[in-house]
Amino acid sequence: MNEQPTAHPDYDDLQSIFSAIAQWVARYRDAFGIRNELANCSPQEVAGIARDLKIAPGELASLATKGPDAAALLRRLLLALGVDPNELECGDPAVMRDLQRLCITCGYKRQCELDLASGAITDNFRDYCPNAFTLDALLKAKQ
């Protein structure tokens, strides 16, 4: 009478699939929400936001299409290089903003992910990272 219900043998597989779909939907909604918010702004408001960020309105629109996590690898790269991203953001927000802007538009994200995962990022980032020059300057100033 006190039988426990048994889980379907495919339950874990289905949960994994549903979780992946839910994550994709959440990322899509975040990205769409950002683009939609920008689309709801007047051209003057977009120009004002771009001016505050010190970028062109067209660049702002382009960056907004990339989604909220487009510069997530930058934080990991900074930490791997021994640079505190929070300290940099507080101490020199213009530099951090420029690093983020270039990271968002970078075409080498897969290589960066692989190098971060393997621990080779400190040796290899100069070969492809559009932020290499600025990162080297930060490392030199840190010494």
CORTA-V903240 format. One record per backbone hydrogen bond with DSSP energy under -0.5 kcal/mol. NH is the residue of the N-H (numbers start at 1). CO is the residue of the C=O. E is the energy in kcal/mol with one decimal. If there is no record, write none. Layout:
<<NH | CO | E> <NH | CO | E>>
This chain:
<<11 | 8 | -2.2> <14 | 10 | -2.6> <15 | 11 | -2.8> <16 | 12 | -2.1> <17 | 13 | -2.1> <18 | 14 | -3.0> <19 | 15 | -2.5> <20 | 16 | -2.1> <21 | 17 | -2.3> <22 | 18 | -2.5> <23 | 19 | -2.3> <24 | 20 | -2.2> <25 | 21 | -2.6> <26 | 22 | -2.3> <27 | 23 | -2.5> <28 | 24 | -2.6> <29 | 25 | -2.8> <30 | 26 | -2.3> <31 | 27 | -2.6> <32 | 28 | -3.2> <33 | 29 | -2.9> <34 | 30 | -2.1> <35 | 31 | -2.2> <36 | 32 | -3.2> <37 | 33 | -2.6> <38 | 34 | -2.0> <39 | 35 | -2.3> <40 | 36 | -1.5> <41 | 38 | -1.2> <46 | 42 | -2.5> <47 | 43 | -2.4> <48 | 44 | -2.1> <49 | 45 | -2.6> <50 | 46 | -2.7> <51 | 47 | -2.5> <52 | 48 | -2.4> <53 | 49 | -1.9> <54 | 50 | -0.7> <54 | 51 | -0.8> <55 | 50 | -2.5> <60 | 56 | -2.1> <61 | 57 | -2.2> <62 | 58 | -2.1> <63 | 59 | -2.9> <64 | 60 | -2.3> <65 | 61 | -0.9> <65 | 62 | -0.6> <66 | 63 | -1.4> <67 | 64 | -0.7> <70 | 67 | -1.2> <72 | 69 | -1.8> <74 | 71 | -1.1> <75 | 71 | -0.8> <76 | 72 | -1.1> <77 | 73 | -2.6> <78 | 74 | -3.0> <79 | 75 | -2.3> <80 | 76 | -2.2> <81 | 77 | -1.8> <82 | 79 | -1.3> <83 | 78 | -3.1> <84 | 82 | -0.5> <85 | 83 | -0.7> <88 | 84 | -2.4> <89 | 85 | -2.4> <90 | 86 | -2.1> <91 | 87 | -3.1> <92 | 88 | -3.0> <96 | 92 | -2.0> <97 | 93 | -2.6> <98 | 94 | -2.1> <99 | 95 | -2.6> <100 | 96 | -2.6> <101 | 97 | -2.4> <102 | 98 | -2.2> <103 | 99 | -2.2> <104 | 100 | -2.7> <105 | 101 | -1.3> <106 | 102 | -0.6> <106 | 103 | -1.0> <112 | 108 | -2.3> <113 | 109 | -2.8> <114 | 110 | -2.4> <115 | 111 | -2.6> <116 | 112 | -2.7> <117 | 113 | -2.4> <118 | 114 | -2.2> <119 | 115 | -1.2> <120 | 115 | -1.3> <121 | 115 | -1.3> <123 | 120 | -0.9> <124 | 120 | -1.9> <125 | 121 | -2.4> <127 | 124 | -2.3> <128 | 125 | -1.3> <129 | 125 | -2.9> <132 | 129 | -1.6> <135 | 131 | -3.0> <136 | 132 | -2.7> <137 | 133 | -2.0> <138 | 134 | -2.3> <139 | 135 | -2.4> <140 | 136 | -2.5> <141 | 137 | -2.4> <142 | 138 | -1.4> <143 | 139 | -0.9> <143 | 140 | -0.7>>
